[in-house]
Amino acid sequence: MSQNGGGAAAWVIGGSVALVLTPVIMMVAVSGGSSAAGGGAGSGVGGGLKGGAVPAQYVPWVLKAGALCDVIKPAVVAAQIEAESGWNPNAVSPVGAEGLSQFMPGTWKTWGRDDDGNGRVSPYDPGDAIMAQGRYDCALAKQVEGYKKRGEASGETLDLALAAYNAGPGAVQQYHGIPPYTETRNYVARIKSLIPKYESVDDPPGKVPPGQQMAMPLRGNPPVTSPYGMRFHPILHVNKLHTGIDFGATQGTPFLAARDGEVTFAGWSNGYGNRVVISHGTIDGKEVSTTYNHMSAFSVSVGQRVKVGQQVGAVGSTGYSTGPHAHFEVIQNGDYVDPAPWLGLK
């Protein structure tokens, strides 16, 4: 990666050398995150991740980093990581840039923290690297927003922040916008060309069918492979309550919100694996939430408002699971209840 200018770099990945444009480290936010650098109007991208586009082990960190500011979104984080290292956490450049996000040692001292809680601060730890990337890029976005407000630069905040990462914020201020450096202009264009690869497309408006309180969490008419109720657990080998409904679905199938609501949890949860919980507020005098479990990837983050039919993640087989499927639950006043009546299946 090139900070404060520099030519294209040859990146050493897995022993091979590939010539690419010097990368950047820019952070993003998901809708619902705090605004540290202005509104989304300057970003030109949406707040979700396309299911399966980001390696599953990095999705929670990309989404968490993406909640740091509003100007830059998770798809930008992912696009920059691809440009920086090709998703190789051990990548090292000839000029000494290190890790998934290709931090130079001097810059790392300022922005690196032990975000993953393993007792060390390392650019080779993906959690540390991605979160440091978010902090640094949000700071740059805030800085170029200041330039714009004072009439010292013009252009989209996202473009200016990317340019500041590559050429230095002083160059953006000096040239009142993206500097006239071929490398910097190509760099901004490259990152923006990668964004659609990772950005989720808005789902078509969904609706709750007449006579139902929730829409199906999968498109079409998926088969029920295990209903709600007592059963012999296939992994734990004990009789216990199956707290939701399992639908047959292939890996990567979009998992959809069953009703409008707000995401209250998106992360790893023991036997559930990758899990999303959505609060739907009060329905008929009772607090109601739904959960989406065992997913291979998330498309939302905590605090985000979602609409019925919007993709919240992708079907997978994480946690206690014997294979890809969609485990869907309804929680009413803190207790698991049979989702079938809510979905019009009973």
N, C-alpha and C positions, 0 to 999 in steps of 0.2 A: 504494500500500500504506500501511496505517496502522500506525505503530509508536508504542507508548505511548499508544494511544487515538486518537480522531478519528472524523469522520463518514464516510459513504459518499463515494467519490471518483469523479469523472468522468475516465475514462482516454482519452487521445488515442492512437488507433491508426489509422495510415494516413490521418490527416487527419480522421477522423470521431470523434465523442465518444459514448461509451456509459456509462451510469450503472450501476455494479456495486458490489457490496459491497467494502469495502476488503480487499485481499488480504493474504496472509502469505507468509512464507518459511520453510518447514519442511523439514527434511531427513529422508531416509529411509535405510534399509539393507536389503540383501538378506540372506537367510539365509546364514550363513557369514562375515559381516562381524564386526568386533570390536565388543564391546559397550561403548559409551561412556555409555549412559544407561538401563541396566536391560534387562530381558528383553522378549520379544515379547508377553507377556501384556497389556501396557498399550496395544498398538497396534491390535489388532482387525483387522489386514489381513495378507495374505500377502506373500511375497517376490518375486513375479514381475511382469513387465509383459505385458499383453495384446499379442500380435503385431499390429503395424500401428497401434496406438492413439497412440503417441508418434511425432512426426516423426522419420524415420530418422536425420537428422543429429544429433539430440539424445539418442538412446537410449544411446550409450556413456557420456555425461556423467551422465545420470539414474541409470544403474546404478552408476557409480563413486561418485557422491555418496551413493547409497543403501547403500553398503557402509561408511559412516562410523560408524553406530551401529545398534543393534538395535531401538529403539523404533519408529522411523518407517521405512516401506518405500518402494520406488521409486514405487509407485502414488500415494503421498501427495505425493511431490516433483512428479510430473506434474500431479496435481490442483491443487496450489498454483500451479504455473506457469500453468496455464490461467486460474485465477482472477486471478493477478497481471497477466498481459499478453496472454492469448489466444495465447501462443506467438509473440509479436512481439518480436524482440530489440531493436527500436528504440523501443519504447513509452516514452512520457514522460507522467507524470501532472501535473495542474495544480499540485500541491504540490511537484513536483520529483523524484519517485521515478523511477528510470531503469532501462531495460533489461528483459530477459526476466524477471528475478526482482524487479524494482521495488524496488531499494535506494535509500534516502535517502543523500545524499552523506556525512553524518556516520557512518552505520552502515557504509557501504562502506569507509571508511578503516580500520575495525577488521577487517573480515572478507574484504576483497578481496585476491586474490593473482593472480599470472600463471600460472594453472593450465594454460592452453593453450600456454604457452611461446612466445608471439609477440612478447615484448619489451615488452608494456604490460599494465597492470592496469586493466581497463575493465569496468563493469557492462553495456556493450553487447556484450562478447564472451561468447557463450553458455557456453563452458566455464568462464570465470572466474566468471560469475554463478551457474551451477548449483552449482559446488563451494563458493562462498562461502555460498550458501543452505544447503547441507548442513552446513557447519561451524557456522553460526549456529543453525540449528534443533536440531542435536544438543546444542549448549551449553545451549539453553533446555530441552530435554528432561531433561538432567542436572540442571539447576537445579530444575525442578519435582519431579523424583524426590526431591531433597533435602527439599523442603517436605513431601512425603508421608511420608518416613521420620521426620521430626520432628513429625508430626501437625499441620502447618500448612496442609495442603490435602488434599483427597480427590478421587478421580475417576480416569478413565483418563489415563495419561501423555500420550497423543496429544492428547486434548482440552485438557488443561491447557497443553501446549506451544503449541498453536495459539492458545489464548486469551492466553497470555503474549506471543506475537508481536504480536497485535492490540492488546491493552490494556496490555502491559507486565507483567513478572513480579511487580512489586510489587503490582499489582492482584489477581493470583491469590493471593498470600500474604495480602493484606488481607482478601479475601472467602473465604479457605479453599477455593478452588475457582474455577470459571468465574465471573467477575464478572457481576453482574446488569445488564449493559449490553446493550441490544437488538442493537446493532451486533455486539458480540463474540459473542453467542450465535448470531446469524444467520451470522456469519462461520465459526464452527466447523461449523455444520450444513451450510453450503454446500460447504466443502472435503470433508467426509465424504460428501456426496451425490455428489461427482464421482469419488471413489475407485474405485467399481466400473467406471467407464468405462475405467480404465487397468489394473486388477488382473487378472492371469491367474487363471482358474478352475482349480483342481487337475484335472489330467487323470485319467480313470479309470485304475485300476491296469492296467498293461500286463504282458505276460509274454513270455518268449522261447519261441517255438513248439517243441514236441518235435522233437529231431533237429537243431536249429539252435543256434548259439552266440550269435546276435544276432537281434533283431526288426527288421523293416523300419522304416526311418526316416520313412516316410510311411504314412498310413492307406490301407487298401484294397490294391489290386494295381497300383501305378503302373508305367507302361511304362519300360523301360530305353531311353534315347535315345542313350547313348554308353557302352560298356563300358570296363572297365579294360584298359589295354594301349597299345602304340605307335599313334600316329595323327598325322595332319596337323593341327596346331593351327589352329583357325579364325580366331584373331586374330593370333598371332605368325607364322603361315605358315611353320612349321618342323615337321619330324617330331620328336616328343618323347613321352615316356611320359605317358599320361593316368592320373593317380595314383589315380583312384577310379571310381565309377560315377555317371553322370548319370541322374536319373529325371525324366520329364516331369511338371511340376506348375505350377499357375498361381500368380501373385503372391499372397503372403499365406497360402498353404497352410501349416498347422502342420508344422514340421520337428521330429521326435521323437527322443529318446535311444534308441539301439539296445540299450542294456544299462545296468544300474546303474553309477554311477561318480561321479567328482568333476570339476568344471569346472576345467581348468588354464589355459585361455585363452579370452577373449571380447573381440574387438576387431577392428581393421582389419589386414589382412595382405596387402598388395600385390595380386597377381593374384586372390587368394581373396576380396577384398572383406571384408564382415562375416563373421567366422569364429568358430566355437566349437570347442574341443578338449576332449574328455572322456577322462580316464584311467580305465581299467577294472581297473587293477592287474595281477596276474599270472594269466595263463590258460595252463594246460598248460606252466608253466615259463617263459613269455615275457611281457614287458611289452606290454600292448595298449592302444591309444587309438583313438578314432574322431573324425572331424572333420566339420563341417557348414558349408557354404560358400556364398558369394554371397548371403547372407540380406539381407532388407530390414529386419529388426529382430531384436534379441536378446530372450530371455525369462529369461536366467540371467546369473550373474556369476561371476568367478573365486572358487574356494573353496567354491562351492555344491555340495551333494550332490544328485544327480538320480536318478530311478528310470526304469527302462525304460518307454517310452511317454510320458514327460513331455515337454511342448513346450519346446524349447530356443531356438526362434526361428521366423521366418517365411520361407518361400521368397521369393527375390528375384532380382536381376540385378546385384549390385554386383561390383566388380573386373573382371577380364577375362571378360566374359560376353556372349553374343549374344542373351540373352533369359532370362526367368525359368525356373529349373530347380533341382533339388536335387542338388548335387554332394556325394557322401558318400564318405569314405575310411576305411580301416582301416590303422593303423600298428602294426607288430609289431617290437619291439626296435629302434625307430628307422627302420625301412624300410617304405615303402608296399607293401602286398600287395593282391591281388585281393579286394575285399569279397564277391564273389559266393558263395564257399563258406561264408562266415560267415553269410550271409543265407539259405542254403538254395536259392540260385539255380543251383548246380552240384553 
